Amino acid sequence: MSGNVELLTSVLATARAENRAALVGYLPAGFPTVDGGVAAMTAMLAGGCDIVEVGLPHSDPVLDGPVIQTADDIALRGGVKIVDVLRTVGEVHAATGAPVLCMTYWNPVDRYGVERFAAELAAAGGAGCILPDLPVEESEGWRKAAEQHGLATVFVVAPSSRDERLAKITAAGTGFVYAASLMGVTGTRESVGREAQDLVHRTRATTDLPVCVGLGVSNPEQAAEVAQFADGVIVGSAFVKRLLAADGDPAAGLAGVRALAGELAEGVRRRG
């Protein structure tokens, strides 16, 4: 079975045709539980997200700030496994028809088996994989497997990336480019900053792929700001915070993430 890279491309193209940025939501699988995570991601898409990223919880998430680390810890203590991550991808896609990607560090994929992971992610209906710590120089095996199974390979670029490096990364990627808006880890911030706009400008000079910005966006105003210059706005920690604030009340958590998705969806549709 082939993955849904074409669906991802189509959804991003539709957003562009509507003269807006796409809204991409993120949650780790298994948080607050596996079924609770599926319900939350489904609610995010119902509320206004166009695309969802399913995180594969990791014990040493070098890119993730304290909020997502907390969610990862809850998921890992709950015993989440790769099979649960793949089930989450499959159930969210089946329930919504939306593109669903997996975001993961490389080590779990490598241990699981590159071909096996790609085949099972595609069979679940996944659209691709975001691999923040996989160097392009070491990615050929994964990229071949992903292409064979109809999956996007999304690489992360940062403000520190030189132009020559950007060109190398974007030439290897598919689906879209994940632009980290600032140096550091994930988390909500007071402002997303000028660095993000400069990074998007430099990245676009190297590729026709859509450029989606993550790290720091937490409210409609920031989403609107980023949507003026990016093809997609990625939000993770703010969704995790809504679920944590629900303090174990599933209905309140689902209402919270759905409401936030709606607010952010309005933000990405604002004209500058």
C-alpha positions as CSV (number, residue, x, y, z in Angstrom):
1,M,0.0,0.0,0.0
2,S,1.3,3.4,-0.9
3,G,1.4,6.3,1.5
4,N,-0.3,9.7,1.2
5,V,2.4,12.1,0.1
6,E,0.2,13.2,-2.8
7,L,-2.6,14.0,-0.3
8,L,-0.1,16.1,1.7
9,T,0.9,18.0,-1.4
10,S,-2.7,18.6,-2.4
11,V,-3.7,20.0,1.0
12,L,-0.8,22.4,1.0
13,A,-1.6,23.4,-2.6
14,T,-5.2,24.0,-1.7
15,A,-4.2,26.3,1.2
16,R,-2.0,28.3,-1.1
17,A,-4.8,28.6,-3.6
18,E,-7.0,30.0,-0.9
19,N,-4.3,32.6,-0.2
20,R,-3.6,31.4,3.3
21,A,-1.2,29.3,5.2
22,A,-1.9,25.7,6.2
23,L,-2.4,24.9,9.9
24,V,-0.3,22.0,11.1
25,G,-1.0,20.6,14.6
26,Y,1.3,18.3,16.6
27,L,0.8,16.0,19.5
28,P,2.9,13.0,20.7
29,A,1.2,9.6,20.4
30,G,0.1,8.1,23.7
31,F,-0.7,11.4,25.3
32,P,-2.7,11.5,27.4
33,T,-3.4,7.9,26.4
34,V,-3.2,6.2,23.0
35,D,-7.0,6.5,22.5
36,G,-7.0,10.0,24.1
37,G,-4.4,11.1,21.7
38,V,-6.3,9.8,18.7
39,A,-9.4,11.6,19.9
40,A,-7.5,14.9,20.5
41,M,-5.9,14.8,17.1
42,T,-9.2,14.1,15.5
43,A,-10.6,17.1,17.4
44,M,-7.8,19.3,16.2
45,L,-8.5,18.5,12.6
46,A,-12.3,19.0,13.2
47,G,-11.5,22.4,14.7
48,G,-9.5,23.7,11.8
49,C,-6.1,22.0,11.4
50,D,-5.3,20.9,7.9
51,I,-2.5,18.5,8.7
52,V,-1.5,16.6,11.9
53,E,2.0,15.5,13.0
54,V,2.0,12.5,15.3
55,G,5.1,12.5,17.5
56,L,6.9,9.3,18.4
57,P,7.7,9.8,22.1
58,H,11.4,9.7,22.9
59,S,13.3,9.5,26.2
60,D,15.8,12.1,25.1
61,P,14.0,14.6,22.8
62,V,16.8,17.0,22.0
63,L,14.6,19.4,20.0
64,D,11.6,19.4,22.4
65,G,11.1,21.9,25.2
66,P,9.7,21.1,28.7
67,V,6.0,21.1,27.7
68,I,6.4,18.4,25.0
69,Q,8.9,16.5,27.2
70,T,6.2,16.3,29.9
71,A,3.7,14.8,27.3
72,D,6.4,12.4,26.1
73,D,7.1,11.3,29.7
74,I,3.3,10.7,30.2
75,A,3.2,8.6,27.0
76,L,6.3,6.6,27.8
77,R,5.1,5.9,31.3
78,G,1.9,4.7,29.8
79,G,3.9,2.1,27.8
80,V,3.5,3.6,24.3
81,K,5.2,1.6,21.6
82,I,5.9,2.2,17.9
83,V,2.9,0.0,17.1
84,D,0.8,2.5,19.0
85,V,2.2,5.4,17.1
86,L,1.4,3.7,13.8
87,R,-2.1,2.9,15.1
88,T,-2.6,6.5,16.0
89,V,-1.6,7.6,12.5
90,G,-4.0,5.1,11.0
91,E,-6.9,5.9,13.1
92,V,-6.6,9.7,12.8
93,H,-6.3,9.5,9.0
94,A,-9.2,7.0,8.8
95,A,-11.4,9.2,10.9
96,T,-10.6,12.5,9.1
97,G,-9.2,11.8,5.7
98,A,-6.5,14.4,6.5
99,P,-2.7,14.0,5.9
100,V,-1.0,12.6,9.0
101,L,2.8,12.6,9.4
102,C,5.0,11.0,11.9
103,M,7.6,13.2,13.6
104,T,10.4,11.1,15.1
105,Y,14.1,11.1,16.0
106,W,16.1,8.7,13.9
107,N,17.2,6.1,16.4
108,P,13.8,4.5,17.0
109,V,13.3,4.2,13.2
110,D,16.8,2.7,12.7
111,R,16.2,0.2,15.5
112,Y,12.8,-0.8,14.2
113,G,14.1,-1.2,10.7
114,V,14.0,1.4,8.0
115,E,12.1,-0.6,5.4
116,R,9.7,-2.0,8.0
117,F,8.9,1.4,9.4
118,A,8.3,3.0,6.0
119,A,6.1,0.1,4.9
120,E,4.0,0.1,8.1
121,L,3.7,3.9,8.1
122,A,2.4,3.8,4.5
123,A,0.1,1.0,5.3
124,A,-1.4,3.0,8.1
125,G,-2.2,5.8,5.6
126,G,0.7,8.0,6.7
127,A,1.7,10.9,4.5
128,G,5.4,11.1,5.5
129,C,8.0,11.4,8.2
130,I,9.7,14.5,9.8
131,L,13.2,13.6,10.9
132,P,14.8,16.5,12.8
133,D,18.1,14.8,13.7
134,L,18.8,12.7,10.5
135,P,21.7,14.3,8.6
136,V,21.0,14.5,4.9
137,E,24.3,12.8,4.2
138,E,23.1,9.7,6.1
139,S,19.5,9.7,4.8
140,E,19.7,7.9,1.5
141,G,18.4,4.6,2.8
142,W,15.4,6.2,4.4
143,R,14.7,8.4,1.4
144,K,14.7,5.4,-0.9
145,A,12.3,3.5,1.3
146,A,10.1,6.5,1.7
147,E,9.9,7.2,-2.0
148,Q,9.1,3.5,-2.7
149,H,6.2,3.6,-0.2
150,G,4.8,7.0,-1.2
151,L,5.9,8.9,1.9
152,A,7.3,12.5,2.2
153,T,10.7,13.0,3.8
154,V,10.6,16.3,5.7
155,F,13.8,17.8,6.9
156,V,14.3,20.6,9.4
157,V,16.2,23.8,8.7
158,A,17.3,26.3,11.2
159,P,18.4,30.0,11.2
160,S,22.0,28.8,11.6
161,S,21.8,26.9,8.3
162,R,24.0,28.5,5.7
163,D,22.6,29.0,2.2
164,E,24.7,26.2,0.7
165,R,23.5,23.9,3.5
166,L,19.9,24.9,2.9
167,A,20.2,24.0,-0.7
168,K,21.5,20.6,0.1
169,I,18.8,19.9,2.6
170,T,15.9,21.1,0.5
171,A,17.1,19.2,-2.6
172,A,16.8,16.0,-0.6
173,G,13.5,16.6,1.0
174,T,9.9,16.1,-0.2
175,G,6.5,17.2,1.0
176,F,7.5,20.4,2.7
177,V,10.4,22.0,4.5
178,Y,10.1,22.4,8.3
179,A,11.7,25.8,9.2
180,A,12.6,26.0,12.9
181,S,11.8,29.7,13.7
182,L,14.6,30.1,16.1
183,M,17.6,28.4,17.7
184,G,16.6,26.3,20.6
185,V,13.9,23.9,21.6
186,T,10.1,23.8,21.0
187,G,7.8,25.8,23.2
188,T,5.5,28.7,23.2
189,R,7.2,32.1,22.9
190,E,6.2,35.8,23.3
191,S,7.2,36.5,19.7
192,V,8.2,34.3,16.8
193,G,10.8,36.8,15.5
194,R,12.3,38.1,12.4
195,E,14.7,35.2,12.1
196,A,11.8,33.0,10.9
197,Q,11.0,35.3,8.1
198,D,14.6,35.5,7.0
199,L,14.9,31.8,7.1
200,V,11.8,31.3,5.0
201,H,13.1,33.8,2.5
202,R,16.5,32.0,2.2
203,T,14.9,28.6,2.1
204,R,12.5,29.6,-0.7
205,A,15.5,30.7,-2.7
206,T,16.6,27.0,-2.9
207,T,13.3,25.1,-3.4
208,D,9.8,25.1,-4.7
209,L,8.7,23.0,-1.7
210,P,6.3,24.7,0.7
211,V,8.0,26.1,3.8
212,C,6.2,25.5,7.1
213,V,7.3,27.3,10.3
214,G,7.3,25.8,13.7
215,L,8.7,26.4,17.2
216,G,7.1,29.1,19.2
217,V,3.6,29.7,17.7
218,S,1.0,29.5,20.4
219,N,-1.8,32.0,19.6
220,P,-3.9,33.4,16.7
221,E,-1.8,36.6,16.6
222,Q,1.4,34.7,16.1
223,A,-0.2,32.4,13.6
224,A,-1.4,35.4,11.6
225,E,2.1,36.9,11.8
226,V,3.8,33.7,10.5
227,A,1.1,33.1,7.9
228,Q,2.1,36.3,6.2
229,F,5.3,34.8,5.0
230,A,5.1,31.0,5.4
231,D,3.2,28.3,3.6
232,G,2.3,26.6,6.9
233,V,2.1,27.3,10.6
234,I,3.1,24.4,12.9
235,V,1.8,24.4,16.5
236,G,2.6,21.8,19.1
237,S,3.2,22.9,22.7
238,A,0.1,25.1,22.8
239,F,-2.1,22.0,22.1
240,V,-0.2,20.0,24.7
241,K,-0.8,22.8,27.2
242,R,-4.6,22.7,26.6
243,L,-4.6,18.9,27.3
244,L,-2.5,19.3,30.4
245,A,-4.8,22.1,31.6
246,A,-7.8,19.8,31.4
247,D,-6.2,17.9,34.3
248,G,-7.5,14.5,33.2
249,D,-10.9,15.6,32.1
250,P,-11.2,14.1,28.6
251,A,-14.2,16.2,27.5
252,A,-12.5,19.4,28.6
253,G,-9.3,18.4,26.9
254,L,-11.0,17.7,23.6
255,A,-13.0,21.0,23.8
256,G,-9.7,22.8,24.5
257,V,-7.8,21.6,21.6
258,R,-10.7,21.9,19.2
259,A,-11.2,25.5,20.3
260,L,-7.5,26.3,19.9
261,A,-7.5,24.8,16.5
262,G,-10.4,27.0,15.5
263,E,-8.7,30.2,16.9
264,L,-5.4,29.3,15.1
265,A,-7.3,28.5,11.8
266,E,-8.8,32.0,11.9
267,G,-5.3,33.4,12.5
268,V,-3.8,31.7,9.4
269,R,-6.6,33.1,7.3
270,R,-6.0,36.8,8.3
271,R,-4.7,39.1,5.5
272,G,-1.8,41.3,6.3
